[in-house]
Amino acid sequence: MLSRILQLLLVVGLVTGTLWAAKDPFVGKWKVIPSKSKLNDEMKVEVAGANRYAITFGPGAVDTVVADGSDQPALQGTTLSVTVEGPNNWKVVRKKEGRTIVTGLWTLSGDGKSLNDEFTAYQPDGSTIKLHYVYERTAGSSGFTGTWDSASEELNSVIELEIQPYQGDGLSFNSSIYARNMKFDGHDCPDEGPDAAPGSASSGRRVSKRSLEITDKSKGKITETLRIELSPDLKTLTMSILPVGESKPKSILVFERE
């Protein structure tokens, strides 16, 4: 849940000098186009003891908590709480330094085959990002335990992205939900910062003047590939996420230049 949006904006650039960076067509301010964007997600819930669950929100991102409503140590310096509000209703809350950063209201369908998640991310400036996830069960038979796959997320919040040159041969990416400075030499670069997962790294290359490709790894294993492409008129930027072993993107974010 914490990693969903962060992964979508884990982008990198490879440029070749100060003059090139100053003219880099990726530089500028961008705003997401919700109607053209598609966000897929998969998560897994497993029993890990009495009223205790291991929840996988992404590659290598597993939190194990007791579902008693209390804040418990979780990934990347956060806490996670799971409150059972009914046989078909869970409330999942992630906090950092005491501040709520994510809330998920999970509701199972009557037949147990689908799960709705009203997902809200809370920004430091008081704004929110809301997503409505509808998951279909792909493994498991009852309750919240099982594997869930979603292909019907509705993006109804503004996501802005600013890209600027960074130290002559890199790019700086800043958004309302993610910030990162990248400088590349073709080798794996360990991810840094409070939101970086342990053992995560990225490498990137410039495919062409209008196309970037980056590879994400977790503990040495490739987890996904991101492709970032500009339209011929340089007014639209598209980010596509390809999981390992798949040729078609599961998630796509389309931005327009502001």
Summary of the structure (lengths in Angstrom):
residues: 258
radius of gyration: 18.8
end to end distance: 28.6
largest distance: 60.4
contacts: 785
relative contact order: 0.21
helix: 7%
strand: 57%
